[in-house]
Amino acid sequence: MSRRGEEEAPDLCLMLHIQTTIQLPAPPEKVWAVLTDFDSYPRWNPFVTRAEGDWAVGNTVAITAGGMDFKPKVLAFTPDRELRWKGKLLFNGIFDGEHYFLLTDNCDGTTELEHGECFTGLLVPAFRKKLETETKAGFEEMNLALLERMPTRPG
């Protein structure tokens, strides 16, 4: 494939992966406790302002994120390690998003948080610019708000 072809391919792609990373000054169990205190989201979370339901794998929950309401399915809920859900617009293949939080223990009382989403479907190209700017900024704002909720010292 030519260099020019490689540059043009993303515009035609029906998939987009957005990922952010932040270092948090607390061990994974403390990060997890804040991240899964869904009742508190309206008080501190600028991006996911509502997260309700029974957070067990396979269950459908209710989320308001970026000003939009979703009813995603919980794909992973592994304490201190991973939270993942998948939502869709109307039906599979139109505009789907698999949102995730991955916690990695840095073994020094701190945690690396990977926060992202993989978008797939026919409408991804139409929303690419907004996803890469506004949605990514929303993830980063949430990460910083989570950082502010962490204790000031590791451990």
Contact map, one row per residue, 1 for C-alpha under 8 A:
11101100000000000000000000000000000000000000000000000000000000000000000000000000000000000000000000000000000000000000000000000000000000000000000000000000000
11111100000000000000000000000000000000000000000000000000000000000000000000000000000000000000000000000000000000000000000000000000000000000000000000000000000
11111110000000000000000000000000000000000000000000000000000000000000000000000000000000000000000000000000000000000000000000000000000000000000000000000000000
01111111000000000000000000000000000000000000000000000000000000000000000000000000000000000000000000000000000000000000000000000000000000000000000000000000000
11111111100000000000000000000000000000000000000000000000000000000000000000000000000000000000000000000000000000000000000000000000000000000000000000000000000
11111111110000000000000000000000000000000000000000000000000000000000000000000000000000000000000000000000000000000000000000000000000000000000000000000000000
00111111110000000000000000000000000000000000000000000000000000000000000000000000000000000000000000000000000000000000000000000000000000000000000000000000000
00011111111100000000000000000000000000000000000000000000000000000000000000000000000000000000000000000000000000000000000000000000000000000000000000000000000
00001111111110000000000000000000000000000000000000000000000000000000000000000000000000000000000000000000000000000000000000000000000000000000000000000000000
00000111111110000000000000000000000000000000000000000000000000000000000000000000000000000000000000000000000000000000000000000000000000000000000000000000000
00000001111110000000000000000000000000000000000000000000000000000000000000000000000000000000000000000000000000000000000000001000000000000000000000000000000
00000001111111000000000000000000000000000000000000000000000000000000000000000000000000000000000000000000000000000000000000001000000000000000000000000000000
00000000111111110000000000000000000000000000000000000000000000000000000000000000000000000000000000000000000000000000000000011000000000000000000000000000000
00000000000111110000000000000000000000000000000000000000000000000000000000000000000000000000000000000000000000000000000111111000000000000000000000000000000
00000000000011111000000000000000000000000000000000000000000000000000000000000000000000000000000000000000000000000000011110010000000000000000000000000000000
00000000000011111100000000000000000000000000000000000000000000000000000000000000000000000000000000000000000000000000011100010001000000000000000000000000000
00000000000000111110000000000000000000000000000000000000000000000000000000000000000000000000000000000000000000000001111000000000000000000000000000000000000
00000000000000011111000000000000000000000000000000000000000000000000000000000000000000000000000000000000000000000001110000000000001100010000000000000000000
00000000000000001111100000000000000000000000000000000000000000000000000000000000000000000000000000000000000000000111100000000000000000010000000000000000000
00000000000000000111110000000000000000000000000000000000000000000000000000000000000000000000000000000000000000000111000000000000000000010011000000000000000
00000000000000000011111000000000000000000000000000000000000000000000000000000000000000000000000000000000000000011110000000000000000000000000000000000000000
00000000000000000001111100000000000000000000000000000000000000000000000000000000000000000000000000000000000000011100000000000000000000000000001000000000000
00000000000000000000111110000000000000000000000000000000000000000000000000000000000000000000000000000000000001111000000000000000000000000000000000000000000
00000000000000000000011111100010000000000000000000000000000000000000000000000000000000000000000000000000000001111000000000000000000000000000000000100100000
00000000000000000000001111100000000000000000000000000000000000000000000000000000000000000000000000000000000011100000000000000000000000000000000000100111111
00000000000000000000000111110110000000000000000000000000000000000000000000000000000000000000000000000000000011100000000000000000000000000000000000000110111
00000000000000000000000111111110000000000000000000000000000000000000000000000000000000000000000000000000100111100000000000000000000000000000000000000000011
00000000000000000000000001111111000000000000000000000000000000000000000000000001100000000000000000000011100001100000000000000000000000000000000000000000000
00000000000000000000000000111111100000000000000000000000000000000000000000000011000000000000000000000000000000000000000000000000000000000000000000000000000
00000000000000000000000001111111110000000000000000000000000000000000000000000000000000000000000000000000000000000000000000000000000000000000000000000100000
00000000000000000000000101111111111000000000000000000000000000000000000000000001000000000000000000000000000000100000000000000000000000000000000000000100000
00000000000000000000000000011111111100000000000000000000000000000000000000000011100000000000000000000000000000000000000000000000000000000000000000000000000
00000000000000000000000000001111111110000000000000000000000000000000000000000000000000000000000000000000000000000000000000000000000000000000000000000000000
00000000000000000000000000000111111110000000000000000000000000000000000000000000000000000000000000000000000000000000000000000000000000000000000001001000000
00000000000000000000000000000011111111000000000000000000000000000000000000000000000000000000000000000000000000000000000000000000000000000000000001000000000
00000000000000000000000000000001111111000000000000000000000000000000000000000000000000000000000000000000000000000000000000000000000000000000000000000000000
00000000000000000000000000000000111111111000000000000000000000000000000000000000000000000000000000000000000000000000000000000000000000000000000000000000000
00000000000000000000000000000000001111111000000001110000000000000000000000000000000000000000000000000000000000000000000000000000000000000000000000000000000
00000000000000000000000000000000000011111100000001110000000000000000000000000000000000000000000000000000000000000000000000000000000000000000000000000000000
00000000000000000000000000000000000011111111000000000000000000000000000000000000000000000000000000000000000000000000000000000000000000000000000000000000000
00000000000000000000000000000000000011111111100111100000000000000000000000000000000000000000000000000000000000000000000000000000000000000000000000000000000
00000000000000000000000000000000000000111111110111000000000000000000000000000000000000000000000000000000000000000000000000000000000000000000000000000000000
00000000000000000000000000000000000000011111100000000000000000000000000000000000000000000000000000000000000000000000000000000000000000000000000000000000000
00000000000000000000000000000000000000011111110000000000000000000000000000000000000000000000000000000000000000000000000000000000000000000000000011000000000
00000000000000000000000000000000000000001111111110000000000000000000000000000000000000000000000000000000000000000000000000000000000000000000010011000000000
00000000000000000000000000000000000000000101111110000000000000000000000000000000000000000000000000000000000000000000000000000000000000000100110010000000000
00000000000000000000000000000000000000000000111110000000000000001110000000000000000000000000000000000000000000000000000000000000000000000110110000000000000
00000000000000000000000000000000000000001100111111100000000000111100000000000000000000000000000000000000000000000000000000000000000000000000010000000000000
00000000000000000000000000000000000000001100111111100000000000111000000000000000000000000000000000000000000000000000000000000000000000000000000000000000000
00000000000000000000000000000000000001101100000111110000000001111000000000000000000000000000000000000000000000000000000000000000000000000000000000000000000
00000000000000000000000000000000000001101000000111111000000011110000000000000000000000000000000000000000000000000000000000000000000000000000000000000000000
00000000000000000000000000000000000001100000000001111100000011100000000000000000000000000000000000000000000000000000000000000000000000000000000000000000000
00000000000000000000000000000000000000000000000000111110000111000000000000000000000000000000000000000000000000000000000000000000000000000000000000000000000
00000000000000000000000000000000000000000000000000011111001110000000000000000000000000000000000000000000000000000000000000000000000000000000000000000000000
00000000000000000000000000000000000000000000000000001111101010000000000001001000000000000000000000000000000000000000000000000000000000000000000000000000000
00000000000000000000000000000000000000000000000000000111111000000000000001011000000000000000000000000000000000000000000000000000000000000000000000000000000
00000000000000000000000000000000000000000000000000000011111000000000000011111000000000000000000000000000000000000000000000000000000000000000000000000000000
00000000000000000000000000000000000000000000000000000001111100000000000011100000000000000000000000000000000000000000000000000000000000000000000000000000000
00000000000000000000000000000000000000000000000000000111111110000000000011000000000000000000000000000000000000000000000000000000000000000000000000000000000
00000000000000000000000000000000000000000000000000001100011111000000001111000000000000000000000000000000000000000000000000000000000000000000000000000000000
00000000000000000000000000000000000000000000000000111110001111100000001111000000000000000000000000000000000000000000000000000000000000000000000000000000000
00000000000000000000000000000000000000000000000001111000000111110000111100000000000000000000000000000000000000000000000000000000000000000000000000000000000
00000000000000000000000000000000000000000000000111110000000011111000111100000000000000000000000000000000000000000000000000000000000000000000000000000000000
00000000000000000000000000000000000000000000000111100000000001111111110000000000000000000000000000000000000000000000000000000000000000000000000000000000000
00000000000000000000000000000000000000000000001111000000000000111111110000000000000000000000000000000000000000000000000000000000000000000000000000000000000
00000000000000000000000000000000000000000000001100000000000000011111000000000000000000000000000000000000000000000000000000000000000000100100000000000000000
00000000000000000000000000000000000000000000001000000000000000011111100000000000000000000000000000000000000000000000000000000000000000000000000000000000000
00000000000000000000000000000000000000000000000000000000000000011111110000000000000000000000000000000000000000000000000000000000000000000000000000000000000
00000000000000000000000000000000000000000000000000000000000001111011111000000000000000000000000000000000000000000000000000000000000000000000000000000000000
00000000000000000000000000000000000000000000000000000000000001111001111100000000000000110000000000000000000000000000000000000000000000000000000000000000000
00000000000000000000000000000000000000000000000000000000000111100000111110000000000000100000000000000000000000000000000000000000000000000000000000000000000
00000000000000000000000000000000000000000000000000000000000111100000011111000000000011110000000000000000000000000000000000000000000000000000000000000000000
00000000000000000000000000000000000000000000000000000000111110000000001111100000000011100000000000000000000000000000000000000000000000000000000000000000000
00000000000000000000000000000000000000000000000000000011111110000000000111111000000111000000000000000000000000000000000000000000000000000000000000000000000
00000000000000000000000000000000000000000000000000000000110000000000000011111000001111000000000000000000000000000000000000000000000000000000000000000000000
00000000000000000000000000000000000000000000000000000001100000000000000001111100011110000000000000000000000000000000000000000000000000000000000000000000000
00000000000000000000000000000000000000000000000000000011100000000000000001111110011100000000000000000000000000000000000000000000000000000000000000000000000
00000000000000000000000000000000000000000000000000000000000000000000000000011111111000000000000000000000000000000000000000000000000000000000000000000000000
00000000000000000000000000001001000000000000000000000000000000000000000000001111111000000000000000000000000000000000000000000000000000000000000000000000000
00000000000000000000000000011011000000000000000000000000000000000000000000000111110000000000000000000010000000000000000000000000000000000000000000000000000
00000000000000000000000000010001000000000000000000000000000000000000000000000111111000000000000000000111000000000000000000000000000000000000000000000000000
00000000000000000000000000000000000000000000000000000000000000000000000000011111111100000000000000011110000000000000000000000000000000000000000000000000000
00000000000000000000000000000000000000000000000000000000000000000000000000111110111110000000000000011100000000000000000000000000000000000000000000000000000
00000000000000000000000000000000000000000000000000000000000000000000000001111000011111000000000001111000000000000000000000000000000000000000000000000000000
00000000000000000000000000000000000000000000000000000000000000000000000111110000001111100000000001110000000000000000000000000000000000000000000000000000000
00000000000000000000000000000000000000000000000000000000000000000000000111100000000111110000000111100000000000000000000000000000000000000000000000000000000
00000000000000000000000000000000000000000000000000000000000000000000011110000000000011111000000111000000000000000000000000000000000000000000000000000000000
00000000000000000000000000000000000000000000000000000000000000000000010100000000000001111111111110000000000000000000000000000000000000000000000000000000000
00000000000000000000000000000000000000000000000000000000000000000000000000000000000000111111011100000000000000000000000000000000000000000000000000000000000
00000000000000000000000000000000000000000000000000000000000000000000000000000000000000011111010000000000000000000000000000000000000000000000000000000000000
00000000000000000000000000000000000000000000000000000000000000000000000000000000000000011111111000000000000000000000000000000000000000000000000000000000000
00000000000000000000000000000000000000000000000000000000000000000000000000000000000000011111111100000000000000000000000010000000000000000000000000000000000
00000000000000000000000000000000000000000000000000000000000000000000000000000000000000010011111100000000000000000000000111000000000000000000000000000000000
00000000000000000000000000000000000000000000000000000000000000000000000000000000000000011111111100000000000000000000000111100000000000000000000000000000000
00000000000000000000000000000000000000000000000000000000000000000000000000000000000000011011111110000000000000000000001111110000000000000000000000000000000
00000000000000000000000000000000000000000000000000000000000000000000000000000000000001111001111111000000000000000000001110000000000000000000000000000000000
00000000000000000000000000000000000000000000000000000000000000000000000000000000000001110000001111100000000000000000111100000000000000000000000000000000000
00000000000000000000000000000000000000000000000000000000000000000000000000000000000111100000000111110000000000000000111000000000000000000000000000000000000
00000000000000000000000000000000000000000000000000000000000000000000000000000000000111000000000011111000000000000011110000000000000000000000000000000000000
00000000000000000000000000000000000000000000000000000000000000000000000000000000011110000000000001111100000000000111100000000000000000000000000000000000000
00000000000000000000000000000000000000000000000000000000000000000000000000000000011100000000000000111110000000001111000000000000000000000000000000000000000
00000000000000000000000000000000000000000000000000000000000000000000000000000000111000000000000000011111000000001110000000000000000000000000000000000000000
00000000000000000000000000010000000000000000000000000000000000000000000000000001110000000000000000001111100000111100000000000000000000000000000000000000000
00000000000000000000000000010000000000000000000000000000000000000000000000000000100000000000000000000111110000111000000000000000000000000000000000000000000
00000000000000000000000000110000000000000000000000000000000000000000000000000000000000000000000000000011111111110000000000000000000000000000000000000000000
00000000000000000000000000000000000000000000000000000000000000000000000000000000000000000000000000000001111111110000000000000000000000000000000000000000000
00000000000000000000000000000000000000000000000000000000000000000000000000000000000000000000000000000000111111000000000000000000000000000000000000000000000
00000000000000000000000000100000000000000000000000000000000000000000000000000000000000000000000000000000111111000000000000000000000000000000000000000000010
00000000000000000000000011100000000000000000000000000000000000000000000000000000000000000000000000000000111111100000000000000000000000000000000000000000011
00000000000000000000001111110000000000000000000000000000000000000000000000000000000000000000000000000000111111110000000000000000000000000000000000000000011
00000000000000000000001111110010000000000000000000000000000000000000000000000000000000000000000000000011110011111000000000000000000000000000000000000000000
00000000000000000000111100000000000000000000000000000000000000000000000000000000000000000000000000000011110001111100000000000000000000000000000000000000000
00000000000000000000111100000000000000000000000000000000000000000000000000000000000000000000000000001111000000111110000000000000000000000000000000000000000
00000000000000000011110000000000000000000000000000000000000000000000000000000000000000000000000000011110000000011111000000000000000000000000000000000000000
00000000000000000011100000000000000000000000000000000000000000000000000000000000000000000000000000111100000000001111100000000000000000000010001000000000000
00000000000000001111000000000000000000000000000000000000000000000000000000000000000000000000000000111000000000000111110000000000000000000010000000000000000
00000000000000001110000000000000000000000000000000000000000000000000000000000000000000000000000011110000000000000011111000000000000000000000000000000000000
00000000000000111100000000000000000000000000000000000000000000000000000000000000000000000000000011100000000000000001111100000000000000000000000000000000000
00000000000000111000000000000000000000000000000000000000000000000000000000000000000000000000001111000000000000000000111110010000000000000000000000000000000
00000000000001110000000000000000000000000000000000000000000000000000000000000000000000000000111110000000000000000000011111010000000000000000000000000000000
00000000000001100000000000000000000000000000000000000000000000000000000000000000000000000001111100000000000000000000001111110000000000000000000000000000000
00000000000001000000000000000000000000000000000000000000000000000000000000000000000000000000111000000000000000000000000111111000000000000000000000000000000
00000000000001000000000000000000000000000000000000000000000000000000000000000000000000000000011000000000000000000000000011111110000000000000000000000000000
00000000000011110000000000000000000000000000000000000000000000000000000000000000000000000000001000000000000000000000001111111111000000000000000000000000000
00000000001111000000000000000000000000000000000000000000000000000000000000000000000000000000000000000000000000000000000001111111000000000000000000000000000
00000000000000000000000000000000000000000000000000000000000000000000000000000000000000000000000000000000000000000000000000111111100000000000000000000000000
00000000000000000000000000000000000000000000000000000000000000000000000000000000000000000000000000000000000000000000000000111111111000000000000000000000000
00000000000000010000000000000000000000000000000000000000000000000000000000000000000000000000000000000000000000000000000000011111111100000000000000000000000
00000000000000000000000000000000000000000000000000000000000000000000000000000000000000000000000000000000000000000000000000000111111110000000000000000000000
00000000000000000000000000000000000000000000000000000000000000000000000000000000000000000000000000000000000000000000000000000011111111100000000000000000000
00000000000000000100000000000000000000000000000000000000000000000000000000000000000000000000000000000000000000000000000000000011111111110000000000000000000
00000000000000000100000000000000000000000000000000000000000000000000000000000000000000000000000000000000000000000000000000000001111111110000000000000000000
00000000000000000000000000000000000000000000000000000000000000000000000000000000000000000000000000000000000000000000000000000000111111111000000000000000000
00000000000000000000000000000000000000000000000000000000000000000000000000000000000000000000000000000000000000000000000000000000011111111100000000000000000
00000000000000000000000000000000000000000000000000000000000000000100000000000000000000000000000000000000000000000000000000000000011111111110000000000000000
00000000000000000111000000000000000000000000000000000000000000000000000000000000000000000000000000000000000000000000000000000000001111111111000000000000000
00000000000000000000000000000000000000000000000000000000000000000000000000000000000000000000000000000000000000000000000000000000000011111111100000000000000
00000000000000000000000000000000000000000000011000000000000000000100000000000000000000000000000000000000000000000000000000000000000001111111110000000000000
00000000000000000001000000000000000000000000001000000000000000000000000000000000000000000000000000000000000000000011000000000000000000111111111000000000000
00000000000000000001000000000000000000000000000000000000000000000000000000000000000000000000000000000000000000000000000000000000000000011111111100000000000
00000000000000000000000000000000000000000000011000000000000000000000000000000000000000000000000000000000000000000000000000000000000000001111111110000000000
00000000000000000000000000000000000000000000111100000000000000000000000000000000000000000000000000000000000000000000000000000000000000000111111111000000000
00000000000000000000010000000000000000000000000000000000000000000000000000000000000000000000000000000000000000000010000000000000000000000011111111100000000
00000000000000000000000000000000000000000000000000000000000000000000000000000000000000000000000000000000000000000000000000000000000000000001111111110000000
00000000000000000000000000000000000000000001110000000000000000000000000000000000000000000000000000000000000000000000000000000000000000000000111111111000000
00000000000000000000000000000000011000000001100000000000000000000000000000000000000000000000000000000000000000000000000000000000000000000000011111111100000
00000000000000000000000110000000000000000000000000000000000000000000000000000000000000000000000000000000000000000000000000000000000000000000001111111100000
00000000000000000000000000000000000000000000000000000000000000000000000000000000000000000000000000000000000000000000000000000000000000000000000111111100000
00000000000000000000000000000000010000000000000000000000000000000000000000000000000000000000000000000000000000000000000000000000000000000000000011111110000
00000000000000000000000111000110000000000000000000000000000000000000000000000000000000000000000000000000000000000000000000000000000000000000000001111111000
00000000000000000000000011000000000000000000000000000000000000000000000000000000000000000000000000000000000000000000000000000000000000000000000000001111110
00000000000000000000000010000000000000000000000000000000000000000000000000000000000000000000000000000000000000000000000000000000000000000000000000000111110
00000000000000000000000011000000000000000000000000000000000000000000000000000000000000000000000000000000000000000000000000000000000000000000000000000011111
00000000000000000000000011100000000000000000000000000000000000000000000000000000000000000000000000000000000111000000000000000000000000000000000000000011111
00000000000000000000000011100000000000000000000000000000000000000000000000000000000000000000000000000000000011000000000000000000000000000000000000000000111
